Amino acid sequence: MTQAENAPVKKSKPPLRVRVAVVLASVVFALVVFEVFLRAAGYSYQTFYRPDDALGYALEPGAEGWHKKEGRSYVRVNSDGLRDREYARRKPPNTLRIAVLGDSYAEALQVSEEDGFTSVVERRLGECPALGGRAVEVINFGVSGYSTAQELLTLRRKVWAYEPDVVLLMVTTNNDVTDNVRAFKEADDIPYMTLSGDGLALDNSFRESTKFRFRTSVLARAGRWLYSNLRFGASGARRPRAGRVKVRRRPRHPAGRPRKPSSRPSRAPTSPTWSTSSRRTKAGAGRGV
């Protein structure tokens, strides 16, 4: 045998593009298997909120999935972005229609829709003989974390279109007052109301913030879609911040001593907000409560 015949045969490596394609195909296959496994196991982590250029954030129309962070319930958001069933804009005849504005206490993601406050009120009022057989509709406009300023904007933008007879504003003294003050809320991605003479002026400067611009970018929208629709994406991701309620410590004195929040700056924009809502309710077809 010649020396050339005894020399080992060198195997040629596949082209780089072939190796890259094999790696990508392996990754895609693994993710598909993982996705199928998570769906078979019933895993989901839906984000129910989207950025809104008027309200800062709002419920995502058509979103649905399991809420498991506090309690466990299957949540459906209707086509108009309400945590409720579908309603016709025009009120049906012989119907008492009540619109409820509020934060997480009204939105009630922690319980099933039929166990939420608005559903319970609707059933109880439907049994009331004083209504003389009128149908009752209680529409839930609540969104977690909303301030009364955001609720006033919701009243103007959405509620009146449903022709309510009564508008009910749910208020909690836990944070509804301080949520109207930027220094206490510590959020730069939502609108605020400020005093202007004897009335209110809308501060929607949040639209120009870097955080809000990113949340409305194509990249962020694609990320929210992946997060909501792919189980493996949600399994390793942090929950989106839009709509999340964060418990904060009191503002501190420059010298380091805890400073008790003054009620005067927080009450100033809040009281006119409530009174403005009441005046607008009385001027419309509904009654404020």
PyMOL commands that set and color helices and strands:
alter all, ss='L'
color gray80, all
select helices_A, chain A and resi 3-6+16-40+104-107+113-115+117-126+129-131+148-157+159-162+178-180+182-185+205-208+210-215+218-229+231-235+263-283
alter helices_A, ss='H'
color red, helices_A
select strands_A, chain A and resi 49-52+56-59+64-67+73-76+95-101+135-140+166-169+192-196+199-203+287-288
alter strands_A, ss='S'
color yellow, strands_A
deselect
rebuild
show_as cartoon
